Amino acid sequence: MARMKGDSWSGGIGPVIFYEVNGQKRIRSKPDKKRKRRKEEPANAPVPAFTAVSRGGSPMINLMKEQRLFPFETDTYSKTRGWMIKHYAKYALEAEWPVCSEQTPMYQLNKACDLRNLLLVTPVVKTGPDQTVIVQFPAFNPAKKLITPPKCKSAVFTVMVLYSEFKNKIDEVCFKREEFEFSTGKQELPAKEMQFSDIGNEGDTILVMMTIRFNMSTNQDSPFLKDPAWLPAAILAMGRF
């Protein structure tokens, strides 16, 4: 604000300032407001877990939903993303983040059914050469090691390996899928190994998930049981090549 002193002004009006130096009246423009410079992050700065999972993890969850292998409830997306953020924040900055079941606590995607309560043997996830993900099932007797709904005739194990760079704003997500169908009778099943080769590139983030579906008919074309209590789905491993 400018004020009149005698026959002169002091202070500012609009973009100018009136002042006096050694008895001489002067006018100057107001200085521009200083803008705080944004601190530029180095190009190789680590991406926060929330941002990384929003870019790469969210498309993975949406892809799992599109496969229609298990019931996708209202909060499935947010809870799964929350688990991925927590897991990413814990391991992403480590020199190594192996894709293995020992490193990852199994996460249940369908809260109405825990896969561990139905399948009484533990699938093992590990990696092999040339960007290969390996999922192994030990030999087991379905009548003793798989809890099934009454009158169940057969079951299908479905394993999906999803991978993404986790870098771009809208990241491309790729996946490979394999299924293993068997009778739920008393016949002992030999050990089973699924190999998923040429999975992404070095540095890609990998997610391994598994579902079990039950067929109540001997007809292979008949629909699977759709009761959420009998549709287990879980993330077996998350890591990076």
C-alpha positions in Angstrom: 0.0 0.0 0.0 1.3 3.5 -0.9 1.0 6.5 1.5 1.3 10.2 0.8 4.0 12.0 2.8 4.0 15.7 2.1 4.3 16.1 -1.6 5.5 12.5 -2.3 4.4 9.0 -2.2 6.0 6.1 -0.4 5.1 2.4 -0.6 3.6 0.6 -3.6 0.8 0.9 -6.0 0.1 -1.9 -8.4 3.3 -3.1 -10.0 5.5 -0.1 -8.8 7.1 1.0 -5.6 7.8 4.6 -4.5 10.9 5.2 -2.4 13.4 7.8 -1.5 17.3 7.6 -1.5 19.3 10.6 -0.3 16.4 13.0 -0.8 15.8 11.8 -4.3 12.4 10.3 -5.1 12.5 7.1 -7.1 10.2 4.5 -8.6 10.9 0.8 -9.3 8.9 -2.2 -10.3 7.9 -4.8 -7.7 10.1 -7.9 -7.8 8.6 -11.1 -9.1 7.5 -13.6 -6.5 10.1 -16.3 -6.0 8.9 -19.7 -7.1 10.1 -22.7 -5.3 12.0 -24.9 -7.7 10.8 -28.5 -7.9 13.6 -30.8 -6.9 14.3 -33.0 -9.8 14.7 -36.7 -9.0 17.5 -38.6 -10.6 16.5 -40.7 -13.6 17.3 -43.9 -11.6 15.4 -42.9 -8.5 13.3 -45.8 -7.1 9.6 -45.7 -7.9 7.4 -45.6 -4.7 5.6 -48.9 -4.1 2.1 -47.4 -4.5 3.0 -45.9 -7.9 4.7 -49.0 -9.1 1.8 -51.3 -8.2 -0.7 -48.8 -9.6 1.1 -49.0 -12.9 1.9 -52.7 -13.2 0.0 -54.4 -10.5 -3.5 -53.0 -11.1 -3.5 -54.3 -14.8 -2.5 -57.7 -13.4 -5.4 -57.8 -11.0 -7.8 -56.8 -13.8 -6.4 -59.5 -16.0 -7.0 -62.1 -13.3 -10.6 -60.8 -13.0 -11.1 -61.2 -16.8 -10.2 -64.9 -16.6 -13.3 -65.6 -14.5 -11.6 -68.3 -12.5 -12.8 -67.2 -9.1 -15.5 -64.8 -7.7 -14.3 -61.3 -7.8 -15.9 -59.4 -4.9 -16.1 -55.6 -4.5 -13.1 -55.4 -2.2 -11.0 -58.0 -4.0 -9.2 -55.4 -6.1 -8.3 -53.0 -3.3 -7.2 -55.8 -0.9 -5.1 -57.5 -3.5 -3.5 -54.3 -4.5 -2.8 -53.5 -0.9 -1.1 -56.8 -0.4 1.0 -56.2 -3.6 2.1 -52.8 -2.4 3.2 -54.1 1.0 5.1 -57.0 -0.7 6.7 -54.7 -3.3 7.8 -52.1 -0.7 9.5 -54.9 1.3 11.5 -56.5 -1.5 11.7 -54.2 -4.6 14.9 -52.4 -3.5 16.7 -55.6 -2.7 19.4 -56.8 -5.0 17.5 -60.1 -5.5 13.8 -60.7 -5.2 13.4 -64.4 -6.2 10.2 -65.8 -7.6 9.7 -68.6 -5.2 7.0 -69.8 -2.8 9.4 -69.8 0.1 9.8 -66.0 -0.3 6.0 -65.3 -0.6 3.4 -65.9 2.0 0.4 -67.4 0.1 -2.3 -64.8 -0.5 -5.9 -65.9 -0.7 -7.7 -64.0 -3.5 -11.1 -65.6 -2.6 -11.7 -64.9 1.1 -14.6 -67.3 1.1 -12.3 -70.3 0.5 -8.7 -70.9 1.6 -6.8 -73.0 -0.9 -4.6 -74.4 1.9 -7.7 -75.8 3.6 -8.6 -77.8 0.5 -5.3 -78.8 -1.0 -3.3 -80.6 1.7 -0.1 -80.7 -0.3 2.0 -77.6 -1.0 2.8 -76.5 -4.5 6.4 -75.2 -4.9 7.3 -72.3 -7.1 10.9 -71.7 -8.3 12.7 -70.4 -11.3 14.9 -72.1 -14.0 17.2 -71.0 -16.7 16.1 -68.7 -19.6 13.4 -66.8 -17.7 11.5 -70.0 -16.7 9.0 -70.3 -13.9 8.5 -73.8 -12.5 5.5 -74.9 -10.4 5.7 -78.4 -8.9 3.1 -80.5 -7.3 4.2 -83.6 -5.3 2.6 -87.0 -5.9 -0.7 -87.3 -3.9 -3.9 -89.2 -3.6 -6.9 -86.9 -4.3 -9.2 -88.9 -2.0 -6.8 -88.2 0.9 -5.1 -84.9 0.1 -7.8 -82.8 -1.6 -11.0 -81.8 0.1 -13.8 -81.9 -2.4 -17.5 -81.1 -2.4 -19.8 -84.1 -2.2 -20.2 -86.2 -5.4 -17.3 -84.4 -7.1 -16.0 -86.3 -10.1 -12.9 -84.3 -11.1 -10.9 -81.2 -10.4 -8.7 -78.8 -12.4 -5.6 -77.0 -11.2 -5.1 -73.8 -13.2 -1.8 -71.9 -12.8 -1.2 -68.4 -14.3 2.1 -66.6 -14.6 1.7 -62.9 -15.1 4.6 -60.5 -15.8 5.1 -56.8 -16.4 7.8 -54.2 -16.4 6.1 -52.2 -13.6 7.5 -49.0 -15.1 5.2 -47.4 -17.6 2.1 -45.4 -16.8 -0.1 -47.9 -18.6 2.0 -51.1 -18.4 1.4 -54.0 -20.7 0.8 -57.2 -18.8 1.5 -60.6 -20.4 0.6 -64.0 -19.0 0.9 -67.8 -19.6 -1.6 -70.3 -18.3 -1.6 -74.1 -17.9 -4.2 -76.5 -16.5 -4.1 -79.9 -15.0 -7.3 -82.0 -14.8 -7.7 -85.2 -12.9 -10.2 -87.6 -11.3 -10.8 -87.0 -7.6 -11.0 -90.8 -6.9 -8.5 -92.9 -4.9 -5.9 -93.3 -7.6 -2.5 -91.9 -6.6 -1.4 -89.1 -8.9 2.3 -88.8 -9.9 4.2 -85.7 -9.3 3.4 -82.9 -11.7 5.6 -80.1 -13.0 4.5 -77.1 -15.0 7.1 -75.1 -16.8 6.5 -71.6 -18.1 9.5 -70.6 -20.3 10.5 -67.3 -21.9 8.7 -65.2 -19.2 9.4 -61.6 -19.8 12.8 -59.9 -19.5 15.3 -59.4 -16.7 13.9 -56.9 -14.2 10.2 -57.8 -14.9 7.9 -58.3 -11.9 6.3 -61.8 -11.8 3.1 -63.0 -10.2 2.1 -66.6 -9.9 -1.5 -67.5 -9.1 -3.4 -70.8 -8.8 -7.1 -71.8 -8.7 -8.9 -75.1 -8.2 -12.3 -75.8 -9.8 -14.5 -78.8 -9.3 -16.6 -80.7 -11.8 -19.7 -82.6 -10.4 -20.2 -84.6 -13.6 -18.2 -87.1 -15.6 -19.0 -85.0 -18.7 -16.0 -82.8 -19.3 -18.1 -80.2 -21.1 -20.3 -79.7 -18.0 -19.9 -76.4 -16.1 -17.7 -76.2 -13.0 -19.2 -75.8 -9.6 -19.7 -72.0 -9.0 -20.2 -71.9 -5.3 -17.6 -69.4 -3.9 -17.0 -71.7 -1.0 -15.5 -74.2 -3.4 -13.5 -71.9 -5.7 -10.1 -71.4 -4.0 -7.7 -68.9 -5.7 -4.4 -67.7 -4.3 -1.2 -65.9 -5.2 1.7 -68.5 -4.8 4.6 -66.2 -5.5 5.7 -62.7 -6.4 9.2 -61.6 -7.3 11.5 -60.4 -10.1 13.9 -62.0 -12.6 
